[in-house]
Each structure stands twice: as C-alpha cells, then as structure tokens.
Amino acid sequence: MKYISEFRNPELARRAAAEIAALTDGPVRIMEICGGHTYVIFKHGLTEILPPEITFIHGPGCPVCVTPLERVDLAIEMAREKNVILATFADMIRVPGSRSSLQQEQARGADVRMVYSSLDALEIARRHPEREVVFFAIGFETTAPTNAMAVLLAREQGLKNFSIFSNHVTVPPAVRAILDSPDVTLDAFIGPGHVSLVTGSHIYDFVAKEYGRPVVVAGFEPLDILQSIAMILRQRKEGRAEVETQYRRAVTWEGNRKAQAAIGTVLESCDMRWRGLGVIPGSGLGLRKAFSDYDAMARLGMAEPPSLSDPKACQCGDILRGAKKPADCKVFGTACTPETPIGACMVSSEGACAAHYHFGRHRREAV
Amino acid sequence: MCLAIPARVVSVDGPLAKVEVGGVSKIASVHLLDGVKPGDYIVMHAGFALSRLDEAEARETLRLLEQMGELEPGTLG
C-alpha cells in the first residue's frame, strides 16, 4: 500500500462515476470547502466524468485567499522594519497587498524568507540571534498546531527573537457564515480532509443537525472525491443528512488530540475578518496572553489595521463565498493571471481562479 | 495550503523522524503525533506528522469502491 496510486485507479474511477450517474436524479450543488479539493477536481478533470447536474461550488478553504488585504499590508510593514527577518510560506510572498507585495519588498531590500515549515523559521531565529524573526503565520486547523508548536519550542529553547503574526482561521464559523448567506444555496459539503486530521470529523456535526446538509470528509486523491460524491448522493437518496468520513484511512471522529492541545495551549479564539466574508465572530485564532512575548504585533508595537476593500475589478470576495464563478470576473485571465495576480484567488494554486486558469476550464465556460 | 502528503517512516530519533516521500528523503517532526515507528505511513503537513495512515481502513475504502458501479441509471427508486 503506497496510499497514492491505489486511489488513482482508472477502472475504479469508472465504477465510481457509474455509481454517481445511477444515484443522480436532479441538480445538486456541492461545496468543496478546501482549496486542495478544488485543485484535485480541476487537475484530474473530474467535472468531465460527472453528470452535468452536479455543480461544484468552490469554498473559502484557501488561507492565502481569505487573508484580508490590510493584514498583508501589515506583514509588509513588519518586513520593512529595520532588523526584522520576515519568514512565511511561498504563496504569501506573492500575494498582493494594497500597494506592494512581500516579493516587491524583497526586491527593495527587505529580508523576506520563504519557508516550508514553522520549524524553518525557528531555525532562522536560532542562527540570527541579533535579528528579530517574525513568522507571518497563516492557515486553518491543519497548520495552526504546527505554528503553535513552533511557539512552544521557542519558549522551551529560550529563543527571545522569534514571534508570529497570527492570521489563523477556523473552518466551522466560515461554513456557518456561508450557510447563513442569503445569496448562496448549497445542498451538501465535501469536508476538508486535512483540517479534519487535526479536528476530527465531529466539527461538522452542526451542518447536518442544524442545517440538514450532508457532509462527507474526503481524502485528496481523485477516487476519494468521487466516492465522497457517491456518499453524498446516497445520503440524499435515503433522506439522510449526516457527517460521514470517506477519508477513514487518516481521519477519525475525534481527531489528533495532541495537535488540538498544542492549539489550545498557545492560541485562543478571536474575531477575524475574511476576504469576501467580512468579520466572522470567533473564526480566528490569536495568541493567548501568556504567549504575548511571541506576538509579533505586540513586539513591534503595531495595532490592528483598519479594514481595506479589495480592488474594484476584483471579484475574489464573491468567488470565495461561492456566489460567483471565476469566469464571471471581468479581469479573470486578462488583467489578472497567475503571473500578475490582482486578487488572492489567482495566487495560490488552491485558489479557485488559479485552478480554473491552470487547467483550462475558463475556455470551456467562456464559450 | 492544507496540502499534506503520505510519507513512509524510515527511522525515528527523538522528536524527529526520517521519512521517505516518493523516493526522496525528508525530515518530519513527530512533536504532534505519539508512537511513530519505522515502517509506519504518516500524513505530513508543513514538516509535521499529523496522522498515521491505517492500512486496514485504506483497504476497506478500496473494497467499497470496487463494489460501486454495479447499478444502472434509473434502477434506484
């Protein structure tokens, strides 16, 4: 068992597609919350083998995409500070702020470093005790424990020059906001598999119980997505709305308690503004008071920035809520491309616009 | 961003494990997952092992997939 090739078997994909066709008896709008799923759906051309009645609505599960403009600007301000090394994930370096990007600041001389892990940022702090190392931390529940762990290790190792700019967000409040949004209608959800490694599948229970929508937590291979759609259709057929886990080889109902404990020790729930969704109460994770020494905003004396609107032409907000498709945006594929992104959804490969752009779906939709 | 990949554990040394991803050697932190041992398959994200892959569950998922597609359209009421 390699856990990859087995889940890309074309014969099983054909069987799953046949099952889905047999179970389809009308239009179904399914939101895949996670940008990783959006990417898999496009990369493997899954929409091509599914009945036309099934529509995917791309959700807000791309942390690069939902980080609001003013917070990108604040990271840029931090990077401009003398003595600061700002470390972050690759996509955050390219995402445009209101006037600049970290990439542009890097070209102007700011010390911006790309890292794969919070532990890389910690290592930079160890090697440069004379510098102030700020980790521009973003991510959902998948990434939050890894970033929290870096803070715990910094404390354990007595590192005094490491801090994080916390922009963590959590999935359930965003899903609730979307379900409460009057202009978005959804029949079911594909639940984010990797968020669920940490949280467990139980966090979506309210979607089934309060909103009566099925949720199937899915893995990230094409067969995982196809099987999940079949499971959703079967629930609808049988009049059920439950949380089911398709990605059972990795996800449990309870999740990873140790990772949950790391989050709970270092971070606490706070209100957070999302691009496209506005302020969602309790949807963010900020540093607890006990860890304020590791809070970059406090260390650099920076205040919460006032909110900024997206560029006028950019439709990222509506796309992130599932109210519009990338092709509905006037600048999609013209002024806004992965090389020169205007909106965040074009930056990350998991952004709905980048996925549409890279895999050519915009051409088909445009005709 | 929540990209995570299956990795095979080669060896474990304290909080760090040597893992293999598609023939490439990498280091994964096991700070967030107890009991990781050589031969395990883990799900790795941003340098951390977050979950252990369960072979029996994976086989069960594939078995369910193999049973699919036996139905013809319109045969369900």
Interface residues (C-beta under 8 A of the other chain):
Chain A: M1 K2 Y3 I4 E6 F7 L12 R14 R15 A16 A17 A18 E19 A21 A22 L23 T24 D25 C34 G35 G36 G61 C62 P63 V64 F89 D91 Y116 S117 S118 L119 D120 I138 G139 F140 T142 T143 P145 T146 M149 L153 P192 H194 V195 L197 V198 F220 L223 D224 Q227 A230 K237 Q246 R248 R249 A250 V251 N256 K258 A259 A262 S348 E350
Chain B: M1 C2 L3 A4 P6 S29 H31 L32 L33 D34 Y41 V43 H45 A46 G47 F48 L50 S51 R52 L53 D54 E55 E57 A58 R59 E60 T61 L62 L64 L65 E66 M68 G69 E70 L71 E72 P73 G74 T75 L76
